[in-house]
Amino acid sequence: MVYNLFRALLLMNKKPTPNQPSMTKYIGRRLMLSVAIVVLLLIGLLTGLITPNPRPY
């Protein structure tokens, strides 16, 4: 995720060239990876593989 974020930052600061990938490619990869992590966490919680911390009260 950090790699894709910095690649997008570098592309944002450069002049666009036709043979270079666009910034949205790297931002989209970062977004899809974040969504996949959240979905995996939710599946783990629902199946019981991951147990959340108990409430303090």
PyMOL Python script that loads the backbone (N, CA, C, O; Angstrom):
from pymol import cmd

cmd.read_pdbstr("""\
ATOM      1  N   MET A   1       0.823  -1.187   0.000  1.00  0.00           N
ATOM      2  CA  MET A   1       0.000   0.000   0.000  1.00  0.00           C
ATOM      3  C   MET A   1       0.866   1.250   0.000  1.00  0.00           C
ATOM      4  O   MET A   1       0.579   2.219  -0.703  1.00  0.00           O
ATOM      5  N   VAL A   2       1.910   1.218   0.782  1.00  0.00           N
ATOM      6  CA  VAL A   2       2.790   2.388   0.849  1.00  0.00           C
ATOM      7  C   VAL A   2       3.490   2.600  -0.491  1.00  0.00           C
ATOM      8  O   VAL A   2       3.659   3.733  -0.940  1.00  0.00           O
ATOM      9  N   TYR A   3       3.897   1.497  -1.125  1.00  0.00           N
ATOM     10  CA  TYR A   3       4.556   1.601  -2.436  1.00  0.00           C
ATOM     11  C   TYR A   3       3.629   2.271  -3.451  1.00  0.00           C
ATOM     12  O   TYR A   3       4.045   3.188  -4.158  1.00  0.00           O
ATOM     13  N   ASN A   4       2.379   1.818  -3.524  1.00  0.00           N
ATOM     14  CA  ASN A   4       1.431   2.399  -4.475  1.00  0.00           C
ATOM     15  C   ASN A   4       1.147   3.855  -4.166  1.00  0.00           C
ATOM     16  O   ASN A   4       0.951   4.656  -5.080  1.00  0.00           O
ATOM     17  N   LEU A   5       1.122   4.208  -2.887  1.00  0.00           N
ATOM     18  CA  LEU A   5       0.886   5.600  -2.506  1.00  0.00           C
ATOM     19  C   LEU A   5       2.025   6.494  -2.986  1.00  0.00           C
ATOM     20  O   LEU A   5       1.779   7.569  -3.532  1.00  0.00           O
ATOM     21  N   PHE A   6       3.268   6.061  -2.787  1.00  0.00           N
ATOM     22  CA  PHE A   6       4.394   6.882  -3.204  1.00  0.00           C
ATOM     23  C   PHE A   6       4.569   6.907  -4.718  1.00  0.00           C
ATOM     24  O   PHE A   6       5.019   7.914  -5.265  1.00  0.00           O
ATOM     25  N   ARG A   7       4.219   5.812  -5.411  1.00  0.00           N
ATOM     26  CA  ARG A   7       4.280   5.833  -6.875  1.00  0.00           C
ATOM     27  C   ARG A   7       3.281   6.853  -7.427  1.00  0.00           C
ATOM     28  O   ARG A   7       3.594   7.585  -8.365  1.00  0.00           O
ATOM     29  N   ALA A   8       2.097   6.898  -6.854  1.00  0.00           N
ATOM     30  CA  ALA A   8       1.100   7.879  -7.287  1.00  0.00           C
ATOM     31  C   ALA A   8       1.568   9.297  -6.991  1.00  0.00           C
ATOM     32  O   ALA A   8       1.337  10.212  -7.781  1.00  0.00           O
ATOM     33  N   LEU A   9       2.229   9.475  -5.845  1.00  0.00           N
ATOM     34  CA  LEU A   9       2.750  10.794  -5.504  1.00  0.00           C
ATOM     35  C   LEU A   9       3.808  11.239  -6.507  1.00  0.00           C
ATOM     36  O   LEU A   9       3.807  12.393  -6.937  1.00  0.00           O
ATOM     37  N   LEU A  10       4.705  10.342  -6.880  1.00  0.00           N
ATOM     38  CA  LEU A  10       5.736  10.691  -7.854  1.00  0.00           C
ATOM     39  C   LEU A  10       5.127  11.019  -9.217  1.00  0.00           C
ATOM     40  O   LEU A  10       5.568  11.953  -9.887  1.00  0.00           O
ATOM     41  N   LEU A  11       4.119  10.257  -9.627  1.00  0.00           N
ATOM     42  CA  LEU A  11       3.475  10.533 -10.912  1.00  0.00           C
ATOM     43  C   LEU A  11       2.702  11.849 -10.887  1.00  0.00           C
ATOM     44  O   LEU A  11       2.597  12.537 -11.903  1.00  0.00           O
ATOM     45  N   MET A  12       2.160  12.193  -9.714  1.00  0.00           N
ATOM     46  CA  MET A  12       1.403  13.434  -9.612  1.00  0.00           C
ATOM     47  C   MET A  12       2.325  14.641  -9.786  1.00  0.00           C
ATOM     48  O   MET A  12       1.911  15.667 -10.326  1.00  0.00           O
ATOM     49  N   ASN A  13       3.568  14.522  -9.332  1.00  0.00           N
ATOM     50  CA  ASN A  13       4.498  15.640  -9.405  1.00  0.00           C
ATOM     51  C   ASN A  13       5.239  15.727 -10.736  1.00  0.00           C
ATOM     52  O   ASN A  13       5.902  16.732 -10.993  1.00  0.00           O
ATOM     53  N   LYS A  14       5.150  14.721 -11.578  1.00  0.00           N
ATOM     54  CA  LYS A  14       5.826  14.727 -12.867  1.00  0.00           C
ATOM     55  C   LYS A  14       4.886  15.207 -13.970  1.00  0.00           C
ATOM     56  O   LYS A  14       3.667  15.236 -13.801  1.00  0.00           O
ATOM     57  N   LYS A  15       5.467  15.573 -15.077  1.00  0.00           N
ATOM     58  CA  LYS A  15       4.656  15.892 -16.247  1.00  0.00           C
ATOM     59  C   LYS A  15       4.149  14.592 -16.854  1.00  0.00           C
ATOM     60  O   LYS A  15       4.901  13.620 -16.928  1.00  0.00           O
ATOM     61  N   PRO A  16       2.899  14.548 -17.287  1.00  0.00           N
ATOM     62  CA  PRO A  16       2.357  13.303 -17.848  1.00  0.00           C
ATOM     63  C   PRO A  16       2.998  12.953 -19.193  1.00  0.00           C
ATOM     64  O   PRO A  16       3.206  13.818 -20.043  1.00  0.00           O
ATOM     65  N   THR A  17       3.300  11.682 -19.362  1.00  0.00           N
ATOM     66  CA  THR A  17       3.812  11.177 -20.629  1.00  0.00           C
ATOM     67  C   THR A  17       2.890  10.058 -21.100  1.00  0.00           C
ATOM     68  O   THR A  17       2.302   9.364 -20.271  1.00  0.00           O
ATOM     69  N   PRO A  18       2.751   9.868 -22.392  1.00  0.00           N
ATOM     70  CA  PRO A  18       1.780   8.892 -22.891  1.00  0.00           C
ATOM     71  C   PRO A  18       2.123   7.435 -22.571  1.00  0.00           C
ATOM     72  O   PRO A  18       1.212   6.616 -22.451  1.00  0.00           O
ATOM     73  N   ASN A  19       3.392   7.089 -22.432  1.00  0.00           N
ATOM     74  CA  ASN A  19       3.736   5.688 -22.221  1.00  0.00           C
ATOM     75  C   ASN A  19       3.855   5.315 -20.745  1.00  0.00           C
ATOM     76  O   ASN A  19       4.210   4.176 -20.440  1.00  0.00           O
ATOM     77  N   GLN A  20       3.574   6.226 -19.826  1.00  0.00           N
ATOM     78  CA  GLN A  20       3.627   5.953 -18.400  1.00  0.00           C
ATOM     79  C   GLN A  20       2.234   5.638 -17.878  1.00  0.00           C
ATOM     80  O   GLN A  20       1.256   6.216 -18.353  1.00  0.00           O
ATOM     81  N   PRO A  21       2.122   4.717 -16.892  1.00  0.00           N
ATOM     82  CA  PRO A  21       0.792   4.452 -16.330  1.00  0.00           C
ATOM     83  C   PRO A  21       0.267   5.666 -15.569  1.00  0.00           C
ATOM     84  O   PRO A  21       1.040   6.476 -15.058  1.00  0.00           O
ATOM     85  N   SER A  22      -1.036   5.775 -15.503  1.00  0.00           N
ATOM     86  CA  SER A  22      -1.620   6.948 -14.846  1.00  0.00           C
ATOM     87  C   SER A  22      -1.617   6.782 -13.331  1.00  0.00           C
ATOM     88  O   SER A  22      -1.421   5.686 -12.805  1.00  0.00           O
ATOM     89  N   MET A  23      -1.837   7.887 -12.658  1.00  0.00           N
ATOM     90  CA  MET A  23      -1.850   7.888 -11.196  1.00  0.00           C
ATOM     91  C   MET A  23      -3.016   7.068 -10.668  1.00  0.00           C
ATOM     92  O   MET A  23      -2.910   6.467  -9.599  1.00  0.00           O
ATOM     93  N   THR A  24      -4.116   7.032 -11.391  1.00  0.00           N
ATOM     94  CA  THR A  24      -5.285   6.305 -10.919  1.00  0.00           C
ATOM     95  C   THR A  24      -5.039   4.806 -10.847  1.00  0.00           C
ATOM     96  O   THR A  24      -5.708   4.113 -10.080  1.00  0.00           O
ATOM     97  N   LYS A  25      -4.111   4.296 -11.615  1.00  0.00           N
ATOM     98  CA  LYS A  25      -3.777   2.870 -11.546  1.00  0.00           C
ATOM     99  C   LYS A  25      -3.257   2.528 -10.152  1.00  0.00           C
ATOM    100  O   LYS A  25      -3.683   1.536  -9.562  1.00  0.00           O
ATOM    101  N   TYR A  26      -2.355   3.325  -9.629  1.00  0.00           N
ATOM    102  CA  TYR A  26      -1.764   3.050  -8.325  1.00  0.00           C
ATOM    103  C   TYR A  26      -2.744   3.341  -7.185  1.00  0.00           C
ATOM    104  O   TYR A  26      -2.776   2.614  -6.192  1.00  0.00           O
ATOM    105  N   ILE A  27      -3.534   4.394  -7.328  1.00  0.00           N
ATOM    106  CA  ILE A  27      -4.538   4.697  -6.309  1.00  0.00           C
ATOM    107  C   ILE A  27      -5.601   3.601  -6.290  1.00  0.00           C
ATOM    108  O   ILE A  27      -6.061   3.213  -5.216  1.00  0.00           O
ATOM    109  N   GLY A  28      -5.997   3.100  -7.449  1.00  0.00           N
ATOM    110  CA  GLY A  28      -6.969   2.014  -7.518  1.00  0.00           C
ATOM    111  C   GLY A  28      -6.449   0.736  -6.896  1.00  0.00           C
ATOM    112  O   GLY A  28      -7.194   0.032  -6.215  1.00  0.00           O
ATOM    113  N   ARG A  29      -5.180   0.423  -7.118  1.00  0.00           N
ATOM    114  CA  ARG A  29      -4.584  -0.761  -6.490  1.00  0.00           C
ATOM    115  C   ARG A  29      -4.618  -0.637  -4.978  1.00  0.00           C
ATOM    116  O   ARG A  29      -4.926  -1.597  -4.272  1.00  0.00           O
ATOM    117  N   ARG A  30      -4.303   0.543  -4.491  1.00  0.00           N
ATOM    118  CA  ARG A  30      -4.295   0.776  -3.043  1.00  0.00           C
ATOM    119  C   ARG A  30      -5.697   0.629  -2.469  1.00  0.00           C
ATOM    120  O   ARG A  30      -5.874   0.043  -1.401  1.00  0.00           O
ATOM    121  N   LEU A  31      -6.679   1.152  -3.161  1.00  0.00           N
ATOM    122  CA  LEU A  31      -8.058   1.050  -2.710  1.00  0.00           C
ATOM    123  C   LEU A  31      -8.531  -0.395  -2.700  1.00  0.00           C
ATOM    124  O   LEU A  31      -9.162  -0.834  -1.738  1.00  0.00           O
ATOM    125  N   MET A  32      -8.235  -1.138  -3.760  1.00  0.00           N
ATOM    126  CA  MET A  32      -8.676  -2.532  -3.828  1.00  0.00           C
ATOM    127  C   MET A  32      -7.994  -3.384  -2.758  1.00  0.00           C
ATOM    128  O   MET A  32      -8.618  -4.294  -2.212  1.00  0.00           O
ATOM    129  N   LEU A  33      -6.738  -3.109  -2.452  1.00  0.00           N
ATOM    130  CA  LEU A  33      -6.047  -3.838  -1.396  1.00  0.00           C
ATOM    131  C   LEU A  33      -6.676  -3.534  -0.036  1.00  0.00           C
ATOM    132  O   LEU A  33      -6.815  -4.433   0.793  1.00  0.00           O
ATOM    133  N   SER A  34      -7.050  -2.297   0.197  1.00  0.00           N
ATOM    134  CA  SER A  34      -7.700  -1.924   1.453  1.00  0.00           C
ATOM    135  C   SER A  34      -9.051  -2.610   1.591  1.00  0.00           C
ATOM    136  O   SER A  34      -9.393  -3.098   2.668  1.00  0.00           O
ATOM    137  N   VAL A  35      -9.812  -2.650   0.521  1.00  0.00           N
ATOM    138  CA  VAL A  35     -11.115  -3.317   0.546  1.00  0.00           C
ATOM    139  C   VAL A  35     -10.941  -4.812   0.801  1.00  0.00           C
ATOM    140  O   VAL A  35     -11.709  -5.398   1.563  1.00  0.00           O
ATOM    141  N   ALA A  36      -9.955  -5.429   0.180  1.00  0.00           N
ATOM    142  CA  ALA A  36      -9.711  -6.861   0.379  1.00  0.00           C
ATOM    143  C   ALA A  36      -9.335  -7.150   1.831  1.00  0.00           C
ATOM    144  O   ALA A  36      -9.775  -8.156   2.387  1.00  0.00           O
ATOM    145  N   ILE A  37      -8.538  -6.293   2.452  1.00  0.00           N
ATOM    146  CA  ILE A  37      -8.157  -6.503   3.848  1.00  0.00           C
ATOM    147  C   ILE A  37      -9.366  -6.386   4.766  1.00  0.00           C
ATOM    148  O   ILE A  37      -9.525  -7.192   5.684  1.00  0.00           O
ATOM    149  N   VAL A  38     -10.214  -5.403   4.533  1.00  0.00           N
ATOM    150  CA  VAL A  38     -11.408  -5.228   5.361  1.00  0.00           C
ATOM    151  C   VAL A  38     -12.350  -6.420   5.199  1.00  0.00           C
ATOM    152  O   VAL A  38     -12.914  -6.900   6.183  1.00  0.00           O
ATOM    153  N   VAL A  39     -12.524  -6.899   3.974  1.00  0.00           N
ATOM    154  CA  VAL A  39     -13.392  -8.053   3.738  1.00  0.00           C
ATOM    155  C   VAL A  39     -12.837  -9.294   4.432  1.00  0.00           C
ATOM    156  O   VAL A  39     -13.593 -10.050   5.042  1.00  0.00           O
ATOM    157  N   LEU A  40     -11.530  -9.509   4.346  1.00  0.00           N
ATOM    158  CA  LEU A  40     -10.927 -10.659   5.030  1.00  0.00           C
ATOM    159  C   LEU A  40     -11.090 -10.559   6.545  1.00  0.00           C
ATOM    160  O   LEU A  40     -11.342 -11.568   7.204  1.00  0.00           O
ATOM    161  N   LEU A  41     -10.952  -9.368   7.099  1.00  0.00           N
ATOM    162  CA  LEU A  41     -11.176  -9.201   8.536  1.00  0.00           C
ATOM    163  C   LEU A  41     -12.624  -9.494   8.922  1.00  0.00           C
ATOM    164  O   LEU A  41     -12.876 -10.143   9.938  1.00  0.00           O
ATOM    165  N   LEU A  42     -13.565  -9.028   8.128  1.00  0.00           N
ATOM    166  CA  LEU A  42     -14.978  -9.293   8.412  1.00  0.00           C
ATOM    167  C   LEU A  42     -15.294 -10.783   8.305  1.00  0.00           C
ATOM    168  O   LEU A  42     -16.034 -11.316   9.133  1.00  0.00           O
ATOM    169  N   ILE A  43     -14.753 -11.452   7.315  1.00  0.00           N
ATOM    170  CA  ILE A  43     -14.969 -12.898   7.180  1.00  0.00           C
ATOM    171  C   ILE A  43     -14.373 -13.630   8.374  1.00  0.00           C
ATOM    172  O   ILE A  43     -14.978 -14.565   8.899  1.00  0.00           O
ATOM    173  N   GLY A  44     -13.195 -13.211   8.801  1.00  0.00           N
ATOM    174  CA  GLY A  44     -12.575 -13.823   9.969  1.00  0.00           C
ATOM    175  C   GLY A  44     -13.395 -13.626  11.231  1.00  0.00           C
ATOM    176  O   GLY A  44     -13.502 -14.542  12.047  1.00  0.00           O
ATOM    177  N   LEU A  45     -13.973 -12.449  11.404  1.00  0.00           N
ATOM    178  CA  LEU A  45     -14.822 -12.186  12.567  1.00  0.00           C
ATOM    179  C   LEU A  45     -16.108 -13.008  12.516  1.00  0.00           C
ATOM    180  O   LEU A  45     -16.538 -13.554  13.532  1.00  0.00           O
ATOM    181  N   LEU A  46     -16.716 -13.096  11.351  1.00  0.00           N
ATOM    182  CA  LEU A  46     -17.983 -13.813  11.231  1.00  0.00           C
ATOM    183  C   LEU A  46     -17.820 -15.324  11.366  1.00  0.00           C
ATOM    184  O   LEU A  46     -18.726 -15.998  11.858  1.00  0.00           O
ATOM    185  N   THR A  47     -16.688 -15.862  10.942  1.00  0.00           N
ATOM    186  CA  THR A  47     -16.478 -17.301  11.042  1.00  0.00           C
ATOM    187  C   THR A  47     -15.894 -17.713  12.387  1.00  0.00           C
ATOM    188  O   THR A  47     -15.858 -18.904  12.696  1.00  0.00           O
ATOM    189  N   GLY A  48     -15.444 -16.775  13.182  1.00  0.00           N
ATOM    190  CA  GLY A  48     -14.901 -17.088  14.492  1.00  0.00           C
ATOM    191  C   GLY A  48     -13.400 -17.315  14.500  1.00  0.00           C
ATOM    192  O   GLY A  48     -12.845 -17.669  15.539  1.00  0.00           O
ATOM    193  N   LEU A  49     -12.732 -17.124  13.380  1.00  0.00           N
ATOM    194  CA  LEU A  49     -11.285 -17.271  13.345  1.00  0.00           C
ATOM    195  C   LEU A  49     -10.584 -16.167  14.116  1.00  0.00           C
ATOM    196  O   LEU A  49      -9.509 -16.373  14.681  1.00  0.00           O
ATOM    197  N   ILE A  50     -11.200 -14.999  14.134  1.00  0.00           N
ATOM    198  CA  ILE A  50     -10.665 -13.842  14.855  1.00  0.00           C
ATOM    199  C   ILE A  50     -11.691 -13.480  15.929  1.00  0.00           C
ATOM    200  O   ILE A  50     -12.882 -13.351  15.642  1.00  0.00           O
ATOM    201  N   THR A  51     -11.226 -13.320  17.150  1.00  0.00           N
ATOM    202  CA  THR A  51     -12.144 -12.897  18.219  1.00  0.00           C
ATOM    203  C   THR A  51     -11.774 -11.481  18.632  1.00  0.00           C
ATOM    204  O   THR A  51     -10.607 -11.192  18.896  1.00  0.00           O
ATOM    205  N   PRO A  52     -12.763 -10.601  18.690  1.00  0.00           N
ATOM    206  CA  PRO A  52     -12.461  -9.225  19.097  1.00  0.00           C
ATOM    207  C   PRO A  52     -12.197  -9.160  20.605  1.00  0.00           C
ATOM    208  O   PRO A  52     -12.546 -10.072  21.355  1.00  0.00           O
ATOM    209  N   ASN A  53     -11.580  -8.074  21.019  1.00  0.00           N
ATOM    210  CA  ASN A  53     -11.338  -7.865  22.450  1.00  0.00           C
ATOM    211  C   ASN A  53     -12.660  -7.731  23.185  1.00  0.00           C
ATOM    212  O   ASN A  53     -13.602  -7.142  22.655  1.00  0.00           O
ATOM    213  N   PRO A  54     -12.748  -8.268  24.404  1.00  0.00           N
ATOM    214  CA  PRO A  54     -13.991  -8.096  25.159  1.00  0.00           C
ATOM    215  C   PRO A  54     -14.160  -6.649  25.602  1.00  0.00           C
ATOM    216  O   PRO A  54     -13.191  -5.902  25.744  1.00  0.00           O
ATOM    217  N   ARG A  55     -15.406  -6.279  25.814  1.00  0.00           N
ATOM    218  CA  ARG A  55     -15.675  -4.908  26.275  1.00  0.00           C
ATOM    219  C   ARG A  55     -15.188  -4.740  27.702  1.00  0.00           C
ATOM    220  O   ARG A  55     -15.238  -5.679  28.497  1.00  0.00           O
ATOM    221  N   PRO A  56     -14.717  -3.547  28.025  1.00  0.00           N
ATOM    222  CA  PRO A  56     -14.191  -3.351  29.391  1.00  0.00           C
ATOM    223  C   PRO A  56     -15.271  -3.232  30.451  1.00  0.00           C
ATOM    224  O   PRO A  56     -14.947  -3.197  31.638  1.00  0.00           O
ATOM    225  N   TYR A  57     -16.529  -3.168  30.078  1.00  0.00           N
ATOM    226  CA  TYR A  57     -17.604  -3.038  31.059  1.00  0.00           C
ATOM    227  C   TYR A  57     -18.571  -4.178  30.953  1.00  0.00           C
ATOM    228  O   TYR A  57     -19.544  -4.234  31.705  1.00  0.00           O
TER     229      TYR A  57
END
""", "prot")
cmd.dss("prot")
cmd.show_as("cartoon", "prot")
cmd.util.cbc("prot")
cmd.orient("prot")
